[in-house]
Amino acid sequence: PVCRTRVYTNHWAVKIAGGFQEANRIANKYGFINIGQIGALKDYYHFYHSRTIKRSVLSSRGTHSFISMEPKVEWIQQQVVKKRIKR
Amino acid sequence: DFELSGAQSTYFNDPKWPSMWYMHCSDNTHPCQSDMNIEGAWKRGYTGRDVVVTILDDGIERTHPDLVKNYDSQASFDVNGNDFDPMPRYDASNENKHGTRCAGEVAAAANNSHCTVGIAFNAKIGGVRMLDGDVTDMVEAKSVGFNPQYVAIYSASWGPDDDGKTVDGPAPLTRQAFETGVRLGRRGLGSVFVWASGNGGRSKDHCSCDGYTNSIYTISISSTAESGKKPWYLEECSSTLATTYSSGESYDKKIITTDLRQRCTDNHTGTSASAPMAAGIIALALEANPFLTWRDVQHVIVRTSRAGHLSANDWKINAAGFKVSHLYGFGLMDAEAMVMEAEKWTTVPQQHVCVESTDRQIKTIRPSSAVRSIYKASGCSDNPNHHVNYLEHVVVRITITHPRRGDLAIYLTSPSGTRSQLLANRLFDHSMEGFKNWEFMTIHCWGEKAAGEWMLEVFDTPSQLRNFKTPGKLKEWSLVLYGTSIPPYSPTNDFPRVERVRSSRVEDPTEDYVTDDYSGPCDPECSKVGCDGPGPDHCNDCLHYYYKMKNNTRICVSSCPPGHYHADKKRCRKCAPNCESCIGSHTNQCLSCKYGYFLNEETSSCATTCPDGFYQDMNKNLCRKCSENCRTCTDSQNCTECKHGLSLHGSRCTVTCEDGKYYSGKDCEPCHRFCATCSGAGADTCITCSEGYFMEDGKCVQTCSNSYYFDHSLESGYKSCKRCAATCLACSGPGDRNCTSCPSNYLLDTGACILGAICKDATEESWAEGSFCMLVKKNNLCQRKVLQQLCCKTCTYQG
């Protein structure tokens, strides 16, 4: 069987209710940088954390992980590298 | 813009045009075997004008001579670099050529004497750079959801590995981006996603294992060689909707397109060559009817594609009369048929989704045998909001555990008896993961009735020795039926479904939509007054705005389309021809301009060139004012010509002063007395020197300084002092043979400065001057250079 390793990045997708200001506030609180809304997906934001490992086989665990406990954070996902091939 | 008309065959001066066999018949003595009727669509006036296409790939060379005309910065973004410039990253291997190649197929400019011609050569083309970095769910979601109100068609020619062992698809964000795109994109008409079906022919891959091409939201495009045969790379798949040409074997003709570094190529191949072709054809159809929804586009493709000469051993006609195969879907796309169909198209009724959950009894899949599960579907007939009577896509959601996933093959048979293969055996897939809620999709039942018995078959064919103690299990499966409750096509959409005859270009006489007894749902843009049909052109009154088409049809819309403004009584009226948005119909009431035109903010009018005193802001399509003293400029800082009485200094215009004076910012002031002309007050700002003064290192002097010599040559128009060679302390001319004095530790020897250390050492050697060096001199050996240096004092000593 093929053993596939997930590679985690230092980028997160976060769903936060309350608009851009609220997303910024929560990002600042946990040391993230709010890069902006993800495409046309309302309430979904791209967060970046410069003080975590850029690529890792382990998901990130630090105080910034407590962001998921914020009441206004509805969903959060650390981004994983996907292999994509040009056809 | 290049226009085509008449029945004459098309000619472009682009050098590769004669070789573009997939666009025109090169041999006029015989009818074409089969082509995609691109010229036919062009001759009907459709070249993609005002349709925006973007390529999701590794970037786009926006400066390519064939792309620069149609390049659209609003349809472009760099997701990898998080900026607005999608230029590819250049490296020695030209790895990032892919997006530029795909873009050329869609919208390479025509008749510009360069390279090639795009299928929609007047369409706007952009690129999203997203493959040249870590691809994540978020990167994909940003890409497929980029500027959905502006971009109409997204073309993607990538996906999970086609290695025959990967099962992968869009993660939650990208799934949501697709759904949002078709629901809200293009002002509610839905974004059109075109996808290259898989390239894993040699790896026995199956494109049902690629959740992108397998999605109902993407138009999955496969390839055929010129001969109509299956190219070596092509995967079979039940979700493939249609086909365009691509390169095949070495003896087949190739696809020509733009290439990185402003070149062109005939090496583009694979399904990557086919998907952008389809995107280009769809752009022609959207120009013919900009109000086609994302589902309308798929319906138009289904109804106009044809088997033609494409060879496959599984062509079948389904119960709705459509000819379909696993290699080519509904067949080769036909651009002319599509634009004709689009012109008269009536929006299909609202899509219903019916989820039929079958029994959850776990069934064991024995090796070398099959499991069959039959489910009697009603098409949710008891629920009017979900009732599906006429099928579009059919999705089968399956959970299977299995010790070797590649040994599985899955089939689905519709109530009408159409059997499609959802999965074939995959030689290289040794995974023990099975399928967990994986969605297989088929388009083979398009147009058939949904109600009746559906049969799922799962075959297990062990390809190698396996542990049979752990057999596979079909844990659960459900049917997701997509379609409409009422017939999707109005009489105006009706024409023979099976195999169009290429020569029959005469339009069917269109009938009025007879809807006296229409009781179905109205378009969301209709007001409460009601409607006499399902489309936005059947409303008795509009909820928001309406505009009139050329044939006087009234279309209800949520806001006025580009090129129109909100006039009184809900009516959208046309702006002046060059305006994209406006506040009135006059030429001086524009708010923004169509592509290729620039808005003059002072006159509110659009023109192709900006008047004197203005420059073109290419990013915002504006004519902006030059700075005060410029007559023409390239931007606010850089004058290229000055107003009368001013002269250009660098990129700035200043007052011109007479010789011997300079402009101080207020007035012309006299130069320093050493200067004949100058740029400022000091002696070091001279441009030329006064009589009796010489230029020395940018300043004028009366006599040359030490380490400078007087140059009589008038080389630069006047006499000057030039620096001596580095070895001289002072000199009388250029080079290292004109020294007149030397630095310490150097000795002057016939105009050259020679390091004196050797001579000094010789005098201090135990060989006294009177011994060795005197012998040298006595024997006339001073002429020898080595001895002359060694005994320099003795040799130069007189007597």
Contacts between the chains, C-beta under 8 A, distances in Angstrom:
chain1	res1	chain2	res2	distance
A	1	B	430	6.0
A	1	B	431	6.4
A	1	B	432	5.6
A	2	B	165	6.6
A	2	B	430	7.0
A	2	B	431	6.6
A	9	B	134	5.7
A	9	B	136	6.2
A	11	B	136	6.6
A	11	B	138	6.4
A	13	B	137	6.8
A	13	B	138	4.7
A	13	B	141	7.7
A	13	B	173	5.7
A	35	B	82	6.7
A	38	B	138	5.8
A	38	B	141	5.5
A	38	B	142	5.7
A	38	B	145	7.3
A	38	B	173	6.4
A	38	B	177	7.9
A	39	B	141	5.4
A	39	B	142	4.5
A	39	B	143	7.5
A	39	B	144	7.3
A	39	B	145	2.8
A	39	B	146	6.0
A	39	B	148	7.9
A	39	B	177	5.6
A	40	B	145	4.3
A	40	B	148	5.1
A	40	B	177	7.1
A	40	B	180	5.5
A	40	B	181	7.2
A	40	B	184	7.0
A	40	B	185	7.5
A	41	B	141	6.4
A	41	B	145	6.2
A	41	B	173	6.7
A	41	B	176	6.0
A	41	B	177	6.2
A	41	B	180	6.3
A	44	B	141	7.8
A	44	B	173	6.8
A	44	B	176	8.0
A	46	B	138	5.9
A	46	B	142	7.6
A	55	B	134	7.7
A	77	B	137	7.2
A	77	B	172	7.4
A	77	B	173	7.8
A	79	B	134	7.9
A	79	B	136	3.8
A	79	B	137	6.3
A	79	B	138	5.3
A	79	B	139	7.9
A	80	B	136	6.3
A	80	B	137	7.3
A	81	B	134	4.8
A	81	B	135	6.9
A	81	B	136	6.3
A	82	B	135	5.0
A	82	B	136	6.3
A	82	B	137	7.2
A	82	B	140	7.6
A	82	B	160	7.6
A	82	B	168	7.2
A	82	B	171	7.7
A	83	B	135	7.7
A	83	B	160	6.8
A	83	B	161	5.8
A	83	B	166	7.8
A	84	B	131	6.2
A	84	B	135	4.6
A	84	B	158	5.2
A	84	B	159	6.7
A	84	B	160	6.8
A	85	B	158	6.2
A	85	B	159	6.6
A	85	B	160	7.1
A	85	B	161	5.2
A	85	B	162	6.4
A	85	B	199	7.8
A	86	B	57	7.1
A	86	B	58	7.1
A	86	B	98	4.7
A	86	B	131	6.6
A	86	B	157	6.6
A	86	B	158	5.0
A	86	B	272	6.5
A	87	B	157	4.9
A	87	B	158	5.9
A	87	B	159	6.7
A	87	B	162	7.3
A	87	B	196	4.5
A	87	B	198	7.2
A	87	B	199	4.5
A	87	B	270	5.1
A	87	B	271	5.0
A	87	B	272	4.5
A	87	B	275	8.0
